[in-house]
Amino acid sequence: MPAYAPVLQLIGVVVLAAAAAVWAAVVVRLLRRSGLRAAVRRGARPLSALPRQGRSGPALESVELTPAEQDAFAGLVRRLANG
């Protein structure tokens, strides 16, 4: 027992450690009882309380590049890759 620590402080540490152990045991027991592992094995289901998220935003676009533009882009990529 450290000489500088009062007895009440040491008792407090022991009580806090015991409370933490009891809390951890209760949480583990509740998780086992609720079937959390079974839900994880089944796969994540979307929450029924939240509405489905639709795709919003503009449609995907693409533009054909001319051969000169493709060469210029390739040169730019090479220049950026070299630092």
C-alpha positions as CSV (number, residue, x, y, z in Angstrom):
1,M,0.0,0.0,0.0
2,P,1.5,3.3,-1.0
3,A,2.3,5.6,1.9
4,Y,1.1,8.8,0.2
5,A,-2.4,7.4,-0.7
6,P,-5.1,7.7,1.9
7,V,-7.2,4.6,2.7
8,L,-10.4,6.2,1.3
9,Q,-8.7,6.9,-2.0
10,L,-7.6,3.3,-2.3
11,I,-11.1,2.0,-1.4
12,G,-12.4,4.3,-4.1
13,V,-10.1,2.9,-6.7
14,V,-11.2,-0.7,-5.8
15,V,-14.9,0.3,-5.9
16,L,-14.5,1.9,-9.3
17,A,-12.6,-1.1,-10.7
18,A,-15.4,-3.4,-9.4
19,A,-18.1,-1.2,-10.9
20,A,-16.3,-1.3,-14.3
21,A,-16.1,-5.1,-14.2
22,V,-19.8,-5.4,-13.3
23,W,-20.7,-2.9,-16.1
24,A,-18.7,-4.9,-18.7
25,A,-20.2,-8.2,-17.6
26,V,-23.8,-6.7,-17.9
27,V,-23.0,-5.3,-21.4
28,V,-21.7,-8.6,-22.6
29,R,-24.7,-10.4,-21.2
30,L,-27.1,-8.0,-22.8
31,L,-25.4,-8.2,-26.2
32,R,-25.5,-12.0,-26.1
33,R,-29.2,-12.0,-25.0
34,S,-30.2,-9.6,-27.8
35,G,-28.8,-11.8,-30.5
36,L,-26.4,-9.2,-31.8
37,R,-24.1,-11.9,-33.2
38,A,-27.0,-13.5,-35.1
39,A,-27.9,-10.2,-36.6
40,V,-24.3,-9.6,-37.7
41,R,-24.2,-13.1,-39.3
42,R,-27.4,-12.5,-41.2
43,G,-26.0,-9.3,-42.7
44,A,-26.7,-5.7,-42.2
45,R,-30.3,-4.7,-43.0
46,P,-31.3,-1.1,-43.6
47,L,-33.1,0.6,-40.8
48,S,-36.8,0.5,-41.4
49,A,-37.4,3.9,-39.8
50,L,-35.2,5.7,-42.3
51,P,-36.5,6.4,-45.8
52,R,-34.6,4.9,-48.8
53,Q,-32.0,7.2,-50.3
54,G,-32.7,7.8,-53.9
55,R,-30.0,8.7,-56.4
56,S,-30.1,12.4,-56.8
57,G,-27.9,14.6,-58.9
58,P,-27.2,14.9,-62.6
59,A,-26.9,11.9,-64.9
60,L,-23.4,10.7,-65.7
61,E,-21.9,12.3,-68.8
62,S,-19.1,11.4,-71.1
63,V,-17.4,13.3,-73.9
64,E,-15.3,11.8,-76.7
65,L,-11.9,13.3,-77.0
66,T,-10.1,14.0,-80.2
67,P,-6.8,12.3,-80.8
68,A,-5.0,15.6,-80.2
69,E,-6.8,16.1,-76.8
70,Q,-6.0,12.5,-75.9
71,D,-2.3,13.1,-76.6
72,A,-2.4,16.4,-74.6
73,F,-4.0,14.6,-71.7
74,A,-1.5,11.8,-71.8
75,G,1.3,14.3,-71.8
76,L,-0.2,16.1,-68.8
77,V,-0.5,12.8,-66.9
78,R,3.1,12.0,-67.6
79,R,4.2,15.4,-66.5
80,L,2.3,15.2,-63.2
81,A,3.4,11.6,-62.6
82,N,7.1,12.7,-62.8
83,G,6.5,15.4,-60.2
